Amino acid sequence: MNLIPEERRIDDIDGWLRTRGLGAPPTSVHLEEEAARLRAEEAYAQSIHQRIFHEKDVMEQKQREEKAAMIQQWAGLTIQIRTQDGVLEGVALTTLASSCDTVFALASSWNLFATTKDKDDMYLSLEQFPKDSVEDFLALVDQTKKIDTVSEHNIVDCCQIAHYLQSESVLQSIVEVLLESVSSANCLSMYQLADQLHLHQLSERALGHMMETLGDEHFLEAWEDLTPELKDRIETIRMAIQTSANSQTSRLFFGSLDEYISIFSERVQYFRERLIEAKEQLQLIEQGTRSWEDTFQKVQRQEARVRTLQRVLSEQKKIFMSKGIRIR
């Protein structure tokens, strides 16, 4: 006689696990326990997150207060700035240190590293920059001058000074102006500046402009008249630009650009000479004849071809042979 009810019988361990163990359907008790466990885990994660970032915020606030207190102690002190072609005396230390992290670090540690004779005469060396560029930068720092009033030559120096002295506010305002000033005449120089100072926004804008000019309407018109060697060089430049645009570590190879322009110029000169020959041949044919009409049409097509090539060459020279940054 079997005394165990059928619903309680265990045929095997697998069957029991499926019906009563791990495979059993969830009960309200189990669901409540799971929900409570998830709530506890979420609350714990939030508390850790808040504690970490709260401590970070508190630490940053403390550092700002300590920096402000130290700068306040420098009220009335001045710093000498040595430039390429002169010395600027009596520059307010508090204004410069408030805006430039490098100047703040210099002033904070001056007494530790300055020689005995320099203890009382704090100075900053900017001897790689001309005096008028440094003066413009100082005017931007103390907001007595607006960015759009700085000369196109000095604004590049100001950008480099702001980067060197770690003046984030001035640097960002200059970059915004440079972003709007990228053109065919300066995009290569803009890219070189951006690459040197790690200004990724400016780098992308300059590279984008170069890519556009290598695929515009006039360039495509001239494509079939280029030699295979010249086409290969253009594709190499395109790939280098694209790689630089997609990677912060890749750099555009500038060394062969002059040679590229030289080969392009030779190709334009070749078609220019063929045009001269065609015009000379046209003069030898009697005007009004069928032969003259055919030759005249060929000369017109050749003239259009030369104009297109010259236009493209001029644009390429602007881009790849620019010697400095010009602001529009």
N, C-alpha and C positions, 0 to 999 in steps of 0.2 A: 504494500500500500504506500502510495506517494503522498507524504504529508505536506510538501512544499507547493503552494499555489502556482499555477502555470505562469502567471505574470511575474513571479519572483524567481523563477528558475533561471539559472545561468548555464547556457549551453557551452559557452567558451568565453575566454577573457575578451576577445575581440568584439563579440556580440554585446557583452556588458558595457564596454567602453563606448560603443556606438549608441546604446540606448540610455545608459545611466551615467557614463563618465564624461570624457572630453567631448564626445560627439553629441551629448544631450542638448536639447534646445535650451536657450537661456531662460532663466526665470527672472521674475521681477526683482528678487533679492540680488541676483548676480548683476543685473543691469544697474541697479542703484549703487552697488559697490564699485563697479567700473566707472560710472559717472563721477563718483566721489573721488576716486583715485585720479582721474584726468583733471578734475578741478584743482586738486591739491598740487599736481605736477605743474599746471599752468600758473597757479599762484606763486609757487616756488620760483619758476623761471622768471616771472615778472618782477619778483622781489630782488632777484640777483641782477637782472637787467637794470632796474631802477637804482640799485645800490652802486653798480659800476659806473653808470653814466652820471649819477648824482655826485659821486665822488670826483669824477672827472670835471664836471661843471664847477664844483666847489674849488677844486685845485686851480682851474683856469682863472676863476674869479679872484682867487687869492694872489695868483701871479700878476694879474692886471693891477690889483690894488698895490702890490709891492712895487711894481714898475712905476706906477703913477706917483707913489710916495717918494721914490728915489729921484724921479725927474723933477719933482717939486723942490727937492733939496738943491738942484742945480740952477734954480732961478737966479738970473743975473749973471751967470757964467757964459762965456763965449768960447768959440772954437775957431782956430785958424784953418783955412782950407787952401792947400797948395795945388795950383793948377798948372797946365802946360805952359802958360805964358803970363803968370802972375800969381799973386797971393791975395786971398780974400780975408780980411781981418774982421773981427767982431761979429761973427755969425752966431746968433742966439742958439745955445746948446739945447735948451728945452724944446724948442720948435723942431729942430732937426732930429733929436733923439726920440721924440714922440712919434714921428712919422717913419723913421728909418731904423730897423732893427740892428743893422750893422753899427750905426753910430751909437746906439744905446749900449751895445756890447763893448764897443771901444771905450766909451766913457766910464762904464761900470768897472772895467779892469785897468784903467789908465795908470793908476798909482802902483799897480802890481808889476807892470812891465815897462813903464817909461823910465828912461835914464834920469839921472839926478838933475841934469840941466834942463830936461824937458818936463819935469814934474809940474811946474806951474804954467806951462804953455802947451795946452792940448792942441793937437793939430790932426787934420785928416788929409791924407795924400790922394789927390785925384789928378795926378800929373799927366795922365794919359789923355785928359780931356782939356779942350781950350776953355779959357776963362769965361767967355760969353755963354757957352753951353752950361757951365756950372751955375752961372748967375740965373739963367732961365730955369734950371732945375730947382734952385732955391726959391725962386718966385712961385713955382708950381706948388712947392711944399707949403709955403706960408699963404698960398692962395691969393697972392697979389697979381697973379697973371693967369689968364685962361689958356687952355691947351691950344685953341685955334689961333692964338696970337703968336705962338712960338714958330720960328722960321723952320722951313722944311729941312734945312741942314741940321739945325740944333735939336730938332725933335728926336732924331735917331740917337744922338749923344745922350739926350735926357732919358731915353728909354734904357740905354745901357747903364747909365748912372743909377737909375731907379732899381734896376735889376741887381747891380753891384752892391748898393746900399740897402737892399731888401725893403724898399718903400712900396708896399703892395698897392696902396691907393693910387699913387702917382703912376705906377707901372700899368695898372689896369686902365686908367683913363687914357694913357698914351696908346695902348694896344687898341682900344676902341676907335681911335682916330686912324691908326694905321690900317685896321681892317677895312675901313671905308675908302682907303686911298690906294688899294692894290690895283695896278694897271699893267699893261704890257711893258711900259717903260721901266717898271721897278719890281716886277713880281719875282725875278730871280734874286735880286738883292734882298727883297723882303723875306724870301725863303731862307736865304743864308743867315739873316739876322735872327729869324725865328728859330732856326736850327741851333744857332749858337747859344741863344738864351732860353731854349726849351719853351717857346711860346707856341703851344700846340694849335690854338685857334688860328693864329696868323699863318702858321705853316700850312694848315689845311686850305686856307683861303688862297694863298699864293700858288700852291700846287694845283688847286682847282682851276685857277685862271690859266696856268700853263697848259693843262689838259684841254681846256676849251679852245685855245688858239691852235693846238695841234690837230683839231678836228673841225674847224669852222668851214664855211662854204668856200672861201677862196683857197684854203689849203687843199680841200678835196678836188677842186678844179685843177690844181697844179699837180696832183699826185701822179697822174699818168705820164707826165713829162719828166719825172725824176728817174735817175739811174737806180738800178738794183742796190748798189752800194749805199746810195743816199737813203733809199727806203729802209734798208736794214738799220742804218744809224738812227733814223727817226723812230723806228719801232723800239730800238734799244732805249732811246730817251723816254719814250712813252712808258715802257715797262719800268724804268727807273723811277719815273715820277709816280706811277701807280703804286709801286712798292713803297716808296717814301710816304705816300698818302695813307697807306693801310697799316704802316708800322711805325711806331715811335722810335725804333732803334735803327731802321734803315736810313741811309743817306743818299741823296742824289749825287751821282758822280759827275763833277764839273770839269774834269781835266780835258776831256775830248770835245767840249762844246765849241771852242774856237775853231778846231779842225772841221767840225760839222758845218759851221757857218762858211768856212773857206770852200769846202766842197760844194755847198749850195750855191755860193757866189760863182764858182766856175761853171756850174750848170746853167745858171742864168746868162752868163757871158757867152756860152756856147750858142744859146738860142738867139741872143742879141746879134751875134755875128752872122748867123744864118738869115736873120731878118734883113740885115744890111745887104747881104748877097742877093736876096730875093728882090729887094727894091732896085738894086743895080740892074738885075736881069729884066725887071719890068720896064725900065727906061729904054732898053734896047728893042722892045717889041712895039710894033705900030699900034697906037691907041685906037680903040674901036673894033679891033679884030677879036675873034673868038679866043685866040690864044692869050690876048691881052686881058680879056675878061676873066679867064680861068686863073691866070697868074695874079691878077689884082685881088681876087677872092682869097687866094692862098696867102697873099701878103697881109690882108686884113685879119685872117685867122691867126697868122703868125704874130701880128702886133698884139692881138688880144691875149695870146698865150704869154708873150713876154711881159705884158702889163700885169697879168695875174701872178706870174713868177716873181716879178719885182716887188709886187705888193706883199706877197708872202715872205720873201726874203727880208724886206724892211721890217715886218712884224717880228720875224725870228731874231733879227739883230737887236731889236728893242728888248726882247726877252732875255736872250742868252749872251748878250754882250754888254749888258747894263753895268756901269761902273759904280753906281751908287743909287741910293733911294731918293726918288723925287716924289713929293707929295702934291697931288692935284689940288 
